Structure formats: structure tokens, C-alpha cells
Amino acid sequence: MARHPGRLHRGLLGESIWSRQRETVDAVPFKKRIAVPVGFGVGKTWIAGRLVA
């Protein structure tokens, strides 16, 4: 698995992600659980969907 999946996200899927989304994506290979303390409508569900796609 890549050490920085957030960088691959743009190259592979051609989509840009926010810095906080990139932090979340980059934590996936190293953390069993990830909490994302942000408000409504900032793309938590979208980035989770992209991670499992």
C-alpha cells in the first residue's frame, strides 16, 4: 500500500482533495480507526466513498 494515498488520489482518479481530506486519506494505512472532527458538508462521506471505491 502506498505511504501517501492522498497523492495517488489526484494522479489516479484525477480529482483534487482538500488538505484535511488528504490527511484523512493518508492516515488510513496506519490507523485502525480515524475520527474526523469537522462540520457539516465538508466531504467526509465523499472521501470515505472514494476510499472504498
PEWOCOR-V900677 format. One record per pair of residues at least 24 apart in sequence whose ideal C-beta (glycine too) atoms are under 10 Angstrom apart, sorted by the first residue. I is the first residue (numbers start at 1). J is the second residue. D is the distance in Angstrom with one decimal. If there is no record, write none. Layout:
i:I j:J d:D
i:I j:J d:D
This chain:
i:1 j:28 d:8.5
i:1 j:29 d:4.9
i:1 j:30 d:9.7
i:2 j:26 d:9.1
i:2 j:28 d:10.0
i:2 j:29 d:7.4
i:3 j:29 d:7.1
i:3 j:30 d:8.9
i:4 j:29 d:9.0
i:5 j:29 d:6.8
i:5 j:51 d:8.0
i:6 j:47 d:9.6
i:9 j:47 d:8.9
i:9 j:50 d:7.0
i:9 j:51 d:9.0
i:13 j:50 d:7.1
i:13 j:53 d:8.5
i:15 j:46 d:9.6
i:15 j:50 d:7.5
i:17 j:43 d:7.8
i:17 j:46 d:9.0
i:17 j:47 d:6.6
i:17 j:50 d:8.0
i:18 j:42 d:7.6
i:18 j:43 d:6.8
i:18 j:47 d:8.6
i:20 j:44 d:9.4
i:20 j:47 d:9.1
i:21 j:46 d:8.2
i:21 j:47 d:4.6
i:21 j:48 d:9.9
i:21 j:50 d:8.8
i:21 j:51 d:9.9
i:22 j:47 d:9.0
i:24 j:48 d:8.5
i:24 j:51 d:8.4
i:25 j:50 d:8.0
i:25 j:51 d:6.5
